Amino acid sequence: MSPFVFDKASILERLGGDEEIFVMMVDMFLQDVDRNCQSLREALGDEAAVLQREAHTIKALLATFSDNAGAELAQTLELRAKTGELADAPARVDVLLARVAEVADVLRRLSVG
């Protein structure tokens, strides 16, 4: 998978061009990223519906920042959980968590820069 590329213009387009919302979304993502990742990890030991919901949440967060590749990973996990195809779920969660960490690192550098 290709690395996450920060594209502010694309992100702002998704957010209606509102810089204040952009700053708020970055702050919220960074404040919640650890909790969201922990929830996804914990969902592996829960019912498939919980994993589906957590993957959906991650998908929306990544899509907000125009990370189509990451959102696609999350969507695949979400759909596999929906159909009960969970044999490779731990590996998929690991890959998805790495992607979330990558996006968070980029956003952290942005917010301190």
C-alpha atoms as a printed R data frame, in Angstrom:
    type eleno elety resid chain resno       x       y      z
1   ATOM     1    CA   MET     A     1   0.000   0.000  0.000
2   ATOM     2    CA   SER     A     2   1.226   3.463 -0.786
3   ATOM     3    CA   PRO     A     3   2.054   5.844  2.071
4   ATOM     4    CA   PHE     A     4  -0.525   8.320  3.265
5   ATOM     5    CA   VAL     A     5  -0.200  11.611  1.407
6   ATOM     6    CA   PHE     A     6  -1.593  14.651  3.141
7   ATOM     7    CA   ASP     A     7  -3.735  16.614  0.679
8   ATOM     8    CA   LYS     A     8  -5.211  19.583  2.508
9   ATOM     9    CA   ALA     A     9  -7.142  20.834 -0.532
10  ATOM    10    CA   SER     A    10  -8.946  17.502 -0.852
11  ATOM    11    CA   ILE     A    11  -9.671  17.381  2.862
12  ATOM    12    CA   LEU     A    12 -11.014  20.932  2.885
13  ATOM    13    CA   GLU     A    13 -13.231  20.086 -0.061
14  ATOM    14    CA   ARG     A    14 -14.755  17.241  1.984
15  ATOM    15    CA   LEU     A    15 -15.293  19.706  4.832
16  ATOM    16    CA   GLY     A    16 -16.928  22.406  2.740
17  ATOM    17    CA   GLY     A    17 -13.807  24.564  2.703
18  ATOM    18    CA   ASP     A    18 -14.091  25.400  6.398
19  ATOM    19    CA   GLU     A    19 -10.625  25.824  7.995
20  ATOM    20    CA   GLU     A    20 -12.088  25.894 11.506
21  ATOM    21    CA   ILE     A    21 -13.761  22.530 10.980
22  ATOM    22    CA   PHE     A    22 -10.499  21.207  9.548
23  ATOM    23    CA   VAL     A    23  -8.558  22.246 12.664
24  ATOM    24    CA   MET     A    24 -11.289  20.821 14.893
25  ATOM    25    CA   MET     A    25 -11.288  17.492 12.994
26  ATOM    26    CA   VAL     A    26  -7.491  17.184 13.254
27  ATOM    27    CA   ASP     A    27  -7.660  17.913 16.991
28  ATOM    28    CA   MET     A    28 -10.484  15.419 17.518
29  ATOM    29    CA   PHE     A    29  -8.708  12.724 15.498
30  ATOM    30    CA   LEU     A    30  -5.532  13.148 17.536
31  ATOM    31    CA   GLN     A    31  -7.364  13.263 20.859
32  ATOM    32    CA   ASP     A    32  -9.353  10.117 20.084
33  ATOM    33    CA   VAL     A    33  -6.876   8.054 18.043
34  ATOM    34    CA   ASP     A    34  -5.577   5.954 20.949
35  ATOM    35    CA   ARG     A    35  -9.081   5.201 22.202
36  ATOM    36    CA   ASN     A    36 -10.302   4.331 18.704
37  ATOM    37    CA   CYS     A    37  -7.352   2.000 18.129
38  ATOM    38    CA   GLN     A    38  -7.882   0.329 21.497
39  ATOM    39    CA   SER     A    39 -11.578  -0.158 20.716
40  ATOM    40    CA   LEU     A    40 -10.700  -1.788 17.404
41  ATOM    41    CA   ARG     A    41  -8.184  -4.117 19.093
42  ATOM    42    CA   GLU     A    42 -10.686  -5.069 21.781
43  ATOM    43    CA   ALA     A    43 -13.370  -5.714 19.158
44  ATOM    44    CA   LEU     A    44 -11.362  -8.718 17.964
45  ATOM    45    CA   GLY     A    45 -12.421 -10.540 21.117
46  ATOM    46    CA   ASP     A    46 -16.041  -9.474 20.849
47  ATOM    47    CA   GLU     A    47 -18.944 -10.229 18.517
48  ATOM    48    CA   ALA     A    48 -18.502  -9.652 14.800
49  ATOM    49    CA   ALA     A    49 -21.017  -6.790 14.940
50  ATOM    50    CA   VAL     A    50 -18.728  -4.899 17.336
51  ATOM    51    CA   LEU     A    51 -15.756  -5.364 15.012
52  ATOM    52    CA   GLN     A    52 -17.923  -4.220 12.115
53  ATOM    53    CA   ARG     A    53 -18.910  -1.048 13.995
54  ATOM    54    CA   GLU     A    54 -15.348  -0.219 15.044
55  ATOM    55    CA   ALA     A    55 -14.032  -0.768 11.510
56  ATOM    56    CA   HIS     A    56 -16.794   1.512 10.231
57  ATOM    57    CA   THR     A    57 -15.715   4.226 12.669
58  ATOM    58    CA   ILE     A    58 -12.094   3.981 11.523
59  ATOM    59    CA   LYS     A    59 -13.227   4.004  7.884
60  ATOM    60    CA   ALA     A    60 -15.061   7.297  8.413
61  ATOM    61    CA   LEU     A    61 -12.121   8.872 10.230
62  ATOM    62    CA   LEU     A    62  -9.667   7.954  7.482
63  ATOM    63    CA   ALA     A    63 -12.069   9.061  4.751
64  ATOM    64    CA   THR     A    64 -12.366  12.453  6.445
65  ATOM    65    CA   PHE     A    65  -8.655  12.947  5.811
66  ATOM    66    CA   SER     A    66  -8.910  11.712  2.205
67  ATOM    67    CA   ASP     A    67  -7.062   8.486  2.978
68  ATOM    68    CA   ASN     A    68  -8.853   6.377  0.414
69  ATOM    69    CA   ALA     A    69  -6.452   3.451  0.764
70  ATOM    70    CA   GLY     A    70  -6.853   3.350  4.538
71  ATOM    71    CA   ALA     A    71 -10.617   3.735  4.297
72  ATOM    72    CA   GLU     A    72 -10.669   0.833  1.847
73  ATOM    73    CA   LEU     A    73  -8.760  -1.350  4.331
74  ATOM    74    CA   ALA     A    74 -11.297  -0.482  7.005
75  ATOM    75    CA   GLN     A    75 -14.211  -1.115  4.663
76  ATOM    76    CA   THR     A    76 -12.877  -4.550  3.772
77  ATOM    77    CA   LEU     A    77 -12.594  -5.411  7.463
78  ATOM    78    CA   GLU     A    78 -16.074  -4.011  8.088
79  ATOM    79    CA   LEU     A    79 -17.614  -6.102  5.300
80  ATOM    80    CA   ARG     A    80 -15.758  -9.264  6.314
81  ATOM    81    CA   ALA     A    81 -16.988  -8.824  9.883
82  ATOM    82    CA   LYS     A    82 -20.513  -8.341  8.562
83  ATOM    83    CA   THR     A    83 -20.347 -11.676  6.723
84  ATOM    84    CA   GLY     A    84 -18.565 -13.454  9.568
85  ATOM    85    CA   GLU     A    85 -15.292 -13.934  7.694
86  ATOM    86    CA   LEU     A    86 -13.018 -13.387 10.678
87  ATOM    87    CA   ALA     A    87 -10.154 -15.858 10.213
88  ATOM    88    CA   ASP     A    88  -7.777 -13.150  9.023
89  ATOM    89    CA   ALA     A    89  -9.274 -10.362 11.129
90  ATOM    90    CA   PRO     A    90  -6.284 -10.065 13.511
91  ATOM    91    CA   ALA     A    91  -3.884  -9.516 10.604
92  ATOM    92    CA   ARG     A    92  -6.262  -7.039  8.974
93  ATOM    93    CA   VAL     A    93  -6.624  -5.136 12.243
94  ATOM    94    CA   ASP     A    94  -2.832  -4.947 12.583
95  ATOM    95    CA   VAL     A    95  -2.483  -3.473  9.087
96  ATOM    96    CA   LEU     A    96  -5.315  -1.028  9.704
97  ATOM    97    CA   LEU     A    97  -3.869   0.085 13.047
98  ATOM    98    CA   ALA     A    98  -0.523   0.716 11.379
99  ATOM    99    CA   ARG     A    99  -2.273   2.877  8.805
100 ATOM   100    CA   VAL     A   100  -4.119   4.847 11.492
101 ATOM   101    CA   ALA     A   101  -0.802   5.406 13.281
102 ATOM   102    CA   GLU     A   102   0.753   6.640 10.037
103 ATOM   103    CA   VAL     A   103  -2.065   9.150  9.475
104 ATOM   104    CA   ALA     A   104  -1.861  10.272 13.110
105 ATOM   105    CA   ASP     A   105   1.891  10.855 12.776
106 ATOM   106    CA   VAL     A   106   1.364  13.027  9.706
107 ATOM   107    CA   LEU     A   107  -1.392  15.009 11.424
108 ATOM   108    CA   ARG     A   108   0.723  15.463 14.574
109 ATOM   109    CA   ARG     A   109   3.585  16.886 12.528
110 ATOM   110    CA   LEU     A   110   1.089  19.192 10.845
111 ATOM   111    CA   SER     A   111  -0.409  20.413 14.106
112 ATOM   112    CA   VAL     A   112   2.964  21.283 15.637
113 ATOM   113    CA   GLY     A   113   4.368  22.796 12.436
